[in-house]
Amino acid sequence: MNINQIIEKLSTDKALADKYAKLQGIDAILEQAKADGFDVTREDVQYILSKIRGELSEEELAVVAGGQDLPGYLPCIFCGEKLGSCDCK
């Protein structure tokens, strides 16, 4: 499941969203996500949280201010996975 699919699932599954809302801190969320079978990194969790909350991370703010691309967080237009982590060319 890619990051966008996880965000969609959390947005539509109230029970799952409530379960994660009760957790304290990124480490607890990361541990639960892995237990639930989500293949995510700490950075993925931070990104998901920022999107659900509608916030930009410090890195995203720097990229927007500098007009750079953020390939680690942009989805591939072909498969939806994070750019650089898929096999699409």
N, C-alpha and C positions, 0 to 999 in steps of 0.2 A: 504494500500500500504506500503510495507516495504522500508527500507532505500535504498537498492540496486535498487528497482524499481523506486524510486524517482530520484536517480542518473541517471539511464537509461533514464527516461523521460526528465530530464533536458539536457541530452546529445543529445537527438534526436529531441526535440521540441524547435526550435530556438526562436519562439515567447515567449515561457514560460521562456527560459533561459535569453532572453533580458529583460523581465519584472523584473526578480529577479536581474539581473546585475545592474539595475538602482537604486536599493534600497541601502540605506546607513546604515550599521551596522546590527549586528545579530538580535537585537530586531525588526527592521523593517522587516527583512526577516522572522523571526519567526511569526510575526503578519500576514504577507501576506500569509505565508504557511498555517496557521490555517484558514484564510479566504478562501483559495482555497481548504480546506477540507483535508489537510495533517495532520495526527496525529503525530506531531513531538515535541520533546523537544528542549531546547536550545542546549544541548549536541549533539543531532541529527543534528541540523543545522550546528554546528561547524564541525562535522564529514563529513557531505556532502560537505561543502565548502572545507575542506582539501582534499577530494578525487577529487573534480572537479579541484582544483588548483594543485593537485599532491603533496601536502605538508603533513607532519606528524605533529600532535599536540605534545605539550610538553609531554602529558601523553603517547602517542604512542612511542615517542622517548625514554622515560624512560623505557617502557616495552621492546622495542627492545634491548636497552642497557643492561637491566637486564635479558633478556631471559624469560620473563613472558608471560602468556596468557593475552589477553584483552577481556574477555567474554562479556563485555558490548557493544563491537563494532563488534564482530565477528558474522556473520550470522549463523543461525542453518542450518546444512547440509540437514535437512529434509524439512523445510518450508521456509527458507530464512529470517525469522524474527530475531531480535536481540536475541542472546543467553540469556536465563533467562527470556525473555518476552513471550516466546511461551509455549505451553503445551506439546511439544514433549519430550519424555523421551528416 
